[in-house]
């Protein structure tokens, strides 16, 4: 049995996986909100208003701090984060 060294939490691969997990959780949270449970039938056509979530606990806080520093995420307050919108220049 080989002993694995702990992976660097700030490695490029780990940051990529953390962003993927964040986006997946955000998508699922929005889909849950849009599912219609608890909303009247008139509200069915509106999209989710959820823009910020609590990041997955599987990654340490330093990972989310690094992603904020890199401009990938933005703090929304109360321990919530949101995707940083990318500004496109034409």
Backbone as numpy.savetxt, mean C-alpha at the origin, in Angstrom:
# Nx Ny Nz CAx CAy CAz Cx Cy Cz
20.54 -29.37 7.11 19.69 -28.20 7.11 20.59 -26.97 7.11
20.42 -26.08 6.14 21.24 -24.88 6.07 20.54 -23.74 6.79
21.33 -22.90 7.43 20.78 -21.76 8.16 20.78 -20.55 7.24
19.61 -19.93 7.06 19.50 -18.77 6.19 19.85 -17.51 6.95
20.59 -16.64 6.31 20.87 -15.34 6.90 19.63 -14.47 6.72
19.34 -13.62 7.69 18.18 -12.75 7.52 18.39 -11.81 6.34
17.35 -11.67 5.54 17.43 -10.81 4.36 17.43 -9.35 4.78
18.19 -8.53 4.07 18.21 -7.09 4.32 16.82 -6.53 4.01
16.14 -5.96 5.02 14.78 -5.46 4.77 14.73 -4.32 3.76
15.86 -3.64 3.55 15.88 -2.53 2.61 16.48 -2.89 1.26
16.61 -4.19 1.00 17.13 -4.61 -0.31 16.11 -4.24 -1.39
16.60 -4.07 -2.59 15.73 -3.69 -3.71 14.60 -4.71 -3.90
14.93 -5.99 -3.76 13.93 -7.04 -3.93 12.86 -6.96 -2.84
13.27 -6.74 -1.62 12.32 -6.66 -0.51 11.43 -5.42 -0.64
12.01 -4.31 -1.07 11.21 -3.09 -1.29 10.20 -3.30 -2.41
10.61 -4.02 -3.45 9.70 -4.33 -4.56 8.53 -5.18 -4.07
8.85 -6.20 -3.26 7.80 -7.07 -2.73 6.86 -6.31 -1.79
7.42 -5.40 -1.00 6.60 -4.60 -0.08 5.63 -3.71 -0.87
6.12 -3.09 -1.96 5.24 -2.26 -2.78 4.13 -3.09 -3.42
4.49 -4.28 -3.87 3.49 -5.18 -4.47 2.43 -5.55 -3.43
2.86 -5.86 -2.22 1.92 -6.21 -1.15 1.04 -5.02 -0.79
1.63 -3.82 -0.76 0.87 -2.61 -0.45 -0.21 -2.37 -1.50
0.17 -2.45 -2.78 -0.78 -2.23 -3.86 -1.91 -3.26 -3.85
-1.56 -4.51 -3.55 -2.57 -5.56 -3.49 -3.56 -5.30 -2.35
-3.03 -4.91 -1.18 -3.92 -4.62 -0.06 -4.80 -3.42 -0.37
-4.25 -2.39 -1.00 -5.04 -1.21 -1.36 -6.15 -1.59 -2.33
-5.81 -2.40 -3.33 -6.79 -2.85 -4.32 -7.91 -3.65 -3.65
-7.55 -4.58 -2.79 -8.56 -5.40 -2.11 -9.43 -4.57 -1.18
-8.82 -3.59 -0.51 -9.58 -2.71 0.38 -10.58 -1.89 -0.42
-10.15 -1.39 -1.57 -11.06 -0.62 -2.43 -12.18 -1.49 -2.98
-11.85 -2.70 -3.41 -12.88 -3.61 -3.94 -13.90 -3.94 -2.86
-13.43 -4.15 -1.64 -14.33 -4.44 -0.52 -15.26 -3.25 -0.28
-14.71 -2.05 -0.35 -15.51 -0.85 -0.15 -16.55 -0.68 -1.25
-16.17 -1.04 -2.48 -17.07 -0.88 -3.62 -18.08 -2.02 -3.75
-17.94 -3.06 -2.94 -18.77 -4.25 -3.10 -20.25 -3.99 -2.86
-20.56 -2.86 -2.27 -21.96 -2.54 -2.07 -22.47 -2.90 -0.70
-21.70 -3.64 0.07 -22.13 -3.97 1.41 -22.17 -2.71 2.26
-23.33 -2.42 2.80 -23.47 -1.24 3.63 -23.76 0.04 2.86
-23.88 -0.05 1.55 -24.19 1.12 0.73 -25.59 0.97 0.16
-26.26 2.08 -0.02 -27.56 2.04 -0.67 -27.41 1.78 -2.15
-28.49 1.38 -2.80 -28.43 1.06 -4.22 -28.09 2.28 -5.07
-28.36 3.47 -4.58 -28.05 4.69 -5.32 -26.54 4.89 -5.40
-25.81 4.42 -4.40 -24.36 4.62 -4.33 -23.56 3.60 -5.13
-24.20 2.66 -5.78 -23.50 1.58 -6.49 -22.56 2.09 -7.58
-22.90 3.21 -8.21 -22.10 3.67 -9.33 -20.84 4.42 -8.90
-20.75 4.80 -7.65 -19.58 5.55 -7.22 -18.41 4.61 -6.96
-17.21 5.11 -7.16 -16.01 4.33 -6.86 -15.68 4.45 -5.39
-14.67 3.75 -4.98 -14.23 3.81 -3.60 -13.54 5.13 -3.34
-13.74 5.66 -2.15 -13.07 6.89 -1.75 -11.80 6.60 -0.97
-11.43 5.34 -0.86 -10.26 4.96 -0.08 -8.99 5.27 -0.87
-8.13 6.09 -0.27 -6.87 6.43 -0.91 -5.67 6.04 -0.06
-5.90 5.80 1.24 -4.80 5.47 2.14 -5.17 4.26 2.98
-4.15 3.44 3.28 -4.35 2.24 4.10 -3.19 2.08 5.07
-3.39 1.20 6.04 -2.30 0.79 6.91 -1.51 -0.26 6.15
-0.18 -0.11 6.07 0.61 -1.06 5.28 0.65 -2.45 5.92
0.93 -3.48 5.13 0.99 -4.84 5.65 2.03 -4.97 6.78
1.65 -5.69 7.83 2.52 -5.89 8.99 3.70 -6.81 8.70
3.69 -7.49 7.58 4.76 -8.44 7.25 6.10 -7.74 7.02
6.07 -6.42 6.83 7.28 -5.65 6.59 7.48 -4.65 7.72
8.73 -4.44 8.15 8.98 -3.50 9.25 8.77 -2.05 8.83
8.62 -1.19 9.82 8.38 0.24 9.57 9.47 0.87 8.73
10.71 0.40 8.88 11.81 1.00 8.10 11.62 0.81 6.61
10.93 -0.25 6.20 10.64 -0.46 4.78 9.70 0.63 4.27
8.65 0.92 5.02 7.67 1.93 4.61 8.31 3.32 4.65
9.18 3.56 5.65 9.90 4.84 5.70 10.78 5.02 4.47
11.46 3.95 4.06 12.34 4.00 2.89 11.53 4.28 1.62
10.36 3.65 1.50 9.52 3.86 0.33 8.98 5.29 0.28
8.76 5.90 1.45 8.37 7.32 1.50 9.55 8.17 1.04
10.74 7.85 1.56 11.96 8.58 1.19 12.22 8.49 -0.32
11.91 7.34 -0.90 12.11 7.13 -2.34 11.03 7.80 -3.19
9.97 8.29 -2.55 8.89 8.94 -3.29 7.84 7.99 -3.83
7.86 6.75 -3.39 6.87 5.76 -3.87 5.56 5.83 -3.09
5.67 6.18 -1.79 4.50 6.31 -0.92 4.53 7.68 -0.25
3.38 8.05 0.31 3.26 9.30 1.05 2.52 9.00 2.36
2.96 9.62 3.44 2.27 9.46 4.72 0.94 10.21 4.66
-0.11 9.56 5.16 -1.43 10.18 5.16 -1.88 10.50 6.58
-1.05 10.21 7.58 -1.39 10.47 8.98 -2.07 9.29 9.61
-1.94 9.19 10.91 -2.59 8.11 11.65 -2.06 6.73 11.31
-0.81 6.64 10.85 -0.23 5.35 10.49 -0.65 4.85 9.12
-1.33 5.69 8.36 -1.78 5.31 7.02 -0.82 5.86 5.97
-0.74 5.15 4.85 0.09 5.56 3.73 -0.76 5.51 2.47
-0.38 6.32 1.48 -1.05 6.30 0.18 0.00 6.28 -0.91
-0.41 5.81 -2.09 0.50 5.80 -3.22 0.83 7.23 -3.62
2.08 7.47 -3.92 2.51 8.77 -4.41 2.17 8.83 -5.89
1.44 9.83 -6.30 1.09 9.96 -7.71 2.31 10.40 -8.47
2.53 9.77 -9.60 3.68 10.08 -10.44 3.28 11.22 -11.37
4.08 12.26 -11.37 3.83 13.41 -12.24 4.47 13.14 -13.60
3.65 13.11 -14.63 4.16 12.89 -15.99 4.34 14.25 -16.67
5.46 14.44 -17.30 5.68 15.67 -18.05 5.66 15.36 -19.53
4.99 16.19 -20.28 4.88 15.97 -21.74 5.81 16.87 -22.47
